[in-house]
Amino acid sequence: MSEEQNNHLATPQDFKLAQDLDREVHRVVLPKLGKAVLMRRPSPLWFIFRGQLPASLAAKVAEANAGAPYNPPLKAPEDFQRVARWIVELLEEIMVQPRVSLSPGPGEIPPDLIPDEDLNFMIRWAMGEVASDGGDASSAGDLGRFHHD
């Protein structure tokens, strides 16, 4: 028995399990592939810790900071690498089945197997822009968890 178990201390696995139990898994049909995958939306904090905001939160921030300086588009190779890492992290977070990995094992796929149309859909789904059925998300439905007035 480990020291954590003897002292009734939480382990990193305890936190991961609690998080996984708290987040609902959705069966989502990808538009290009035409087949279902299992996905789980990341929490709003997942985006914040990675310097990104879901669209609904970003809109509120943009409205509050209307006079803020313009955010330039990607230019340097490092910008593209940063976005690629973010996309892989997002896919690893949201994909339940099949899992996504840069070093895929059994039951896993590499991110470069995902068609662009499906990748775009998955990113938009994770950010709450589209519903699990592929339609536009409503503020009362998929985006509801990002709205706190």
Steps between C-alpha positions, in 0.01 A plus 500: 500500500637843405560785743210697341259212564626452858457871578179540296668761281374574153714380212528652153290207374224595748477847346499362145229246585284767666537727197416220257190403699383861503513544122239343274609293199319581174449285193575737212484425126788665316386676180769374260552152644127450546560276801461556872777556753478550874607844619503691827496880514790658686424720796522878455814495718669265252489782243603769746805304621611472137448867416186443295136579569186331370326724245224608739750610764728659241206708373433629852869583548517672159192705585651604832836584337378668179796742506765228543778470239444281194621139530711432187459179294751215508827599334802325647561124485479499881142629474402203283676258735317649799163461325585143394590407859176657622296302246667171600441578870136580426450176305667300776263666748171461312532168318377210711470239224709473300775670701741735318875479554817613325634150577187291448460158652213254468165679472667838440544712189754769411354849453610514135243230413216738583366677188512882514120531491464267800785671686335839455169353620667342805665828600173688460316228696754515783459878519121468515434654159317194366268259679562129530249439220702727269257795511577847630536512876250707692582703807260281697655177378860427415630847583307522826791390717714792376239765587512633854338841539 
